Each structure stands twice: as structure tokens, then as C-alpha cells.
Amino acid sequence: MTRAIISTPAAPAAIGTYSQAVRSGNTVYLSGQIGLDPKTMQMVDGIDNQIVRVFDNMKAVAEAAGTSLDNALKINIYLTDLANFTKVSDVMARYVAEPYPARAVVGVKELPRGALVEADAVLLVE
């Protein structure tokens, strides 16, 4: 099986040794997205804005791969404060249609660049 690297300027450029996403067959693996504005590469302020920015970034990469977040098979979300669980669920419902994908929400001590939330996903390309 071959793999194709997915990249779009509509999401933050990779800031390490990784790609925004990799497609293999009809599956796309999105790298973790944090609340960076793709134009400025600066973190947006506050948990609410970061959650929206994370989903905007994932949406942009999904679209660049020829799919959408509605085709998510699995989403992993990492929070530095699990008290924000409901906020993430509320925002996710605006980006992902039912039936919802499998999901994990994990509390972590810290995230890159002081982010409060990070998410990655596995998507189907139909």
C-alpha cells in the first residue's frame, strides 16, 4: 500500500518531524492539532477559542485530504483540564454529524506550546 502526505496552508504548518496528515488507501490519519492560527502560527486565547480552532484546523486538513470530519472513524482529544469535557463535546457536535465516531478524551499534564486542548483523528475517504 502506498501513502500520500496531506498538507494545506489552511491549517498550521507542522512544527516538528511529522506531516499534517497521511493517507493510505481510503484511510486518512490526522496528526494532532492544537489551537494555532494557521496565518500567524500563534496560539489563540482561551479554552473556548482553542477548541474551535482545533476543530477548524482538523476540518481544513480533512478537506485537503478529500474527506470531512463527518467521515471520522475515531477522534482522540487531549485536555489539560477535564473540566472542559462538556465544552469539547458541544463544539464537536457542530463539526461532526451523527452517528458520531469512536472517541477518547484524555486528561494530560501539558501539551505543546502551552495548548489547553489537542485532537487527532482517523478518517474514511469515500
Residue frames relative to the residue before (quaternion, step in Angstrom):
aa qw qx qy qz dx dy dz
M 1.0000 0.0000 0.0000 0.0000 0.00 0.00 0.00
T 0.3290 -0.7416 0.5487 0.2018 3.56 -1.01 0.76
R 0.2320 -0.7478 0.5971 0.1747 3.51 -1.29 0.19
A 0.1861 -0.7633 0.6124 0.0881 3.52 -1.18 0.73
I 0.3637 -0.7209 0.5516 0.2092 3.54 -0.96 0.91
I 0.2113 -0.7687 0.5959 0.0961 3.56 -0.91 0.99
S 0.0995 0.7843 -0.6048 0.0956 3.56 -0.93 0.96
T 0.0407 0.7861 -0.6151 0.0456 3.55 -1.07 0.80
P 0.4440 -0.6790 0.5077 0.2901 3.60 -1.04 0.70
A 0.5497 0.6215 -0.3871 0.4020 3.61 1.28 -0.13
A 0.7098 0.2915 -0.2247 0.6006 3.59 1.35 0.01
P 0.6547 -0.5239 0.3489 0.4185 3.60 -1.14 0.45
A 0.5113 -0.6209 0.5006 0.3200 3.54 -1.09 0.77
A 0.5903 -0.5623 0.4371 0.3798 3.55 -1.15 0.60
I 0.1906 -0.7933 0.5711 0.0908 3.59 -0.92 0.91
G 0.7338 0.2917 -0.2174 0.5737 3.54 1.13 0.69
T 0.7004 -0.4505 0.3510 0.4282 3.52 -1.27 -0.36
Y 0.5448 0.5624 -0.4310 0.4485 3.54 0.52 1.25
S 0.4009 -0.6664 0.5667 0.2722 3.56 -1.36 0.16
Q 0.6255 -0.5250 0.4017 0.4145 3.59 -1.19 0.39
A 0.7700 -0.1556 0.1100 0.6090 3.56 1.08 -0.76
V 0.1885 -0.7390 0.6344 0.1259 3.51 -1.35 0.38
R 0.1749 -0.7670 0.6098 0.0959 3.54 -0.97 0.94
S 0.0204 0.7515 -0.6587 0.0311 3.50 -1.06 0.92
G 0.8063 -0.0150 -0.0403 0.5899 3.55 -0.50 1.19
N 0.7508 -0.3461 0.2675 0.4950 3.57 -0.81 -0.99
T 0.5842 0.5497 -0.3730 0.4663 3.57 1.21 0.56
V 0.1286 -0.7695 0.6229 0.0578 3.56 -1.02 0.89
Y 0.1811 -0.7681 0.6098 0.0727 3.53 -0.93 1.01
L 0.1918 -0.7918 0.5745 0.0796 3.57 -0.48 1.24
S 0.4152 -0.6755 0.5529 0.2560 3.55 -0.99 0.89
G 0.6642 -0.5052 0.3704 0.4080 3.53 -1.25 0.35
Q 0.1551 -0.7629 0.6232 0.0749 3.54 -1.07 0.85
I 0.1433 -0.7476 0.6431 0.0843 3.50 -1.08 0.86
G 0.6993 -0.5311 0.3134 0.3615 3.58 -1.28 0.16
L 0.2760 0.7625 -0.5343 0.2387 3.57 0.89 0.92
D 0.3995 -0.6614 0.5800 0.2580 3.54 -1.06 0.82
P 0.4326 -0.7382 0.4439 0.2663 3.63 -0.62 1.02
K 0.6402 0.5323 -0.3331 0.4425 3.62 1.14 -0.49
T 0.7916 0.3058 -0.1425 0.5094 3.57 0.93 -0.91
M 0.2758 -0.7716 0.5045 0.2722 3.57 1.25 -0.52
Q 0.5026 0.6050 -0.4382 0.4352 3.56 1.17 0.70
M 0.5359 -0.6197 0.4737 0.3230 3.56 -1.17 0.66
V 0.3923 -0.6858 0.5523 0.2661 3.58 -0.95 0.84
D 0.5470 -0.6578 0.4272 0.2926 3.56 -1.19 0.60
G 0.8556 0.2265 -0.1597 0.4373 3.54 -1.16 0.76
I 0.6316 -0.5781 0.3807 0.3491 3.52 -1.19 0.66
D 0.6443 0.5294 -0.3435 0.4320 3.62 0.89 -0.83
N 0.6892 0.4653 -0.2765 0.4817 3.58 0.87 -0.93
Q 0.6401 0.5263 -0.3344 0.4488 3.59 1.00 -0.73
I 0.6342 0.5217 -0.3437 0.4556 3.61 0.94 -0.79
V 0.6632 0.4903 -0.3071 0.4748 3.60 0.87 -0.91
R 0.6603 0.5094 -0.3156 0.4526 3.60 0.89 -0.89
V 0.6139 0.5408 -0.3485 0.4573 3.61 0.99 -0.78
F 0.7088 0.4407 -0.2741 0.4778 3.60 0.82 -0.93
D 0.5975 0.5346 -0.3648 0.4733 3.62 1.08 -0.59
N 0.6575 0.5089 -0.3048 0.4645 3.58 0.96 -0.88
M 0.6651 0.4862 -0.3125 0.4729 3.60 0.89 -0.87
K 0.6205 0.5448 -0.3368 0.4525 3.58 1.01 -0.80
A 0.6603 0.5146 -0.3074 0.4525 3.59 0.91 -0.90
V 0.6706 0.4753 -0.3027 0.4825 3.61 0.92 -0.84
A 0.6222 0.5358 -0.3423 0.4567 3.59 0.98 -0.79
E 0.6708 0.4941 -0.2972 0.4664 3.58 0.90 -0.90
A 0.6302 0.5259 -0.3320 0.4649 3.59 1.03 -0.75
A 0.6776 0.4742 -0.2728 0.4916 3.58 1.19 -0.57
G 0.5447 -0.6463 0.3859 0.3696 3.58 1.27 -0.03
T 0.6735 0.4240 -0.3015 0.5251 3.56 1.16 0.54
S 0.3332 -0.7236 0.5544 0.2408 3.59 -1.20 -0.38
L 0.6506 -0.5084 0.3853 0.4121 3.54 -1.29 0.19
D 0.5374 0.6057 -0.4083 0.4214 3.60 1.21 -0.28
N 0.6912 0.4400 -0.2653 0.5082 3.58 1.26 -0.39
A 0.3279 0.7493 -0.5097 0.2668 3.60 1.19 0.45
L 0.2844 -0.7328 0.5980 0.1567 3.52 -1.02 0.90
K 0.7917 -0.0259 0.0745 0.6058 3.58 1.05 -0.86
I 0.0565 -0.7609 0.6458 0.0278 3.54 -1.03 0.85
N 0.1446 -0.7580 0.6319 0.0717 3.54 -1.00 0.93
I 0.0756 -0.7938 0.6034 0.0042 3.56 -0.86 1.00
Y 0.1406 -0.7813 0.6070 0.0365 3.53 -0.96 0.99
L 0.0575 -0.8104 0.5824 -0.0272 3.57 -0.73 1.12
T 0.3863 -0.7024 0.5415 0.2532 3.57 -1.04 0.74
D 0.7633 0.1602 -0.1227 0.6137 3.57 1.31 -0.18
L 0.3219 -0.7870 0.4963 0.1751 3.59 -0.35 1.22
A 0.4745 0.6466 -0.4512 0.3913 3.61 1.24 -0.02
N 0.6550 0.5082 -0.3027 0.4703 3.60 1.27 -0.34
F 0.2951 0.7911 -0.4846 0.2287 3.60 1.29 0.22
T 0.6916 0.4776 -0.2849 0.4609 3.61 0.81 -0.99
K 0.6160 0.5439 -0.3477 0.4515 3.60 1.00 -0.76
V 0.6512 0.5069 -0.3127 0.4704 3.58 0.93 -0.89
S 0.6575 0.5135 -0.3135 0.4536 3.58 0.90 -0.88
D 0.6516 0.5207 -0.3146 0.4532 3.58 0.96 -0.85
V 0.6799 0.4650 -0.2899 0.4874 3.60 0.92 -0.87
M 0.6291 0.5516 -0.3414 0.4283 3.59 0.90 -0.87
A 0.6417 0.5429 -0.3242 0.4340 3.59 0.99 -0.79
R 0.6343 0.5159 -0.3326 0.4700 3.61 1.21 -0.38
Y 0.7387 0.4150 -0.2099 0.4879 3.59 1.21 -0.46
V 0.7682 0.2775 -0.1263 0.5630 3.58 1.18 -0.56
A 0.3011 -0.7701 0.5390 0.1604 3.56 -0.75 1.08
E 0.5525 -0.5733 0.4862 0.3602 3.53 -1.30 0.40
P 0.5305 -0.1732 -0.8298 -0.0026 1.57 -2.11 1.26
Y 0.4917 -0.6978 0.4484 0.2651 3.54 -0.89 1.02
P 0.5263 -0.6289 0.4667 0.3312 3.57 -1.18 0.55
A 0.6242 -0.4388 0.4456 0.4682 3.52 -1.33 -0.05
R 0.0196 -0.8132 0.5811 -0.0243 3.59 -1.10 0.67
A 0.1013 -0.7364 0.6625 0.0918 3.50 -1.28 0.56
V 0.0880 -0.7477 0.6546 0.0686 3.56 -1.12 0.74
V 0.0597 -0.8248 0.5601 -0.0497 3.52 -0.59 1.23
G 0.3378 -0.7124 0.5789 0.2080 3.55 -1.00 0.85
V 0.0408 -0.8008 0.5972 -0.0199 3.56 -0.88 1.01
K 0.6016 -0.5839 0.4099 0.3594 3.54 -1.21 0.51
E 0.7908 -0.1491 0.1234 0.5807 3.58 0.90 -0.91
L 0.2572 -0.7477 0.5979 0.1317 3.53 -1.34 0.41
P 0.6840 -0.4904 0.3288 0.4283 3.60 -1.19 0.37
R 0.8642 0.1219 -0.1170 0.4739 3.53 -1.21 0.75
G 0.6333 -0.5723 0.3241 0.4079 3.57 1.15 0.59
A 0.2918 0.7746 -0.5089 0.2362 3.59 1.23 0.39
L 0.3821 -0.7157 0.5447 0.2122 3.54 -1.24 0.60
V 0.7839 0.1166 -0.0445 0.6083 3.56 1.29 -0.43
E 0.0012 0.7576 -0.6527 -0.0007 3.54 -1.20 0.66
A 0.0117 -0.7941 0.6076 0.0119 3.57 -1.12 0.60
D 0.0651 -0.7489 0.6567 0.0599 3.52 -1.27 0.56
A 0.1389 -0.8140 0.5618 0.0503 3.57 -1.20 0.30
V 0.2405 -0.6881 0.6571 0.1921 3.50 -1.42 0.30
L 0.0950 -0.8279 0.5526 -0.0170 3.55 -0.70 1.17
L 0.3697 -0.6818 0.5873 0.2314 3.52 -1.28 0.51
V 0.1902 -0.7345 0.6362 0.1399 3.58 -1.09 0.74
E 0.1836 -0.8108 0.5503 0.0786 3.55 -0.55 1.17
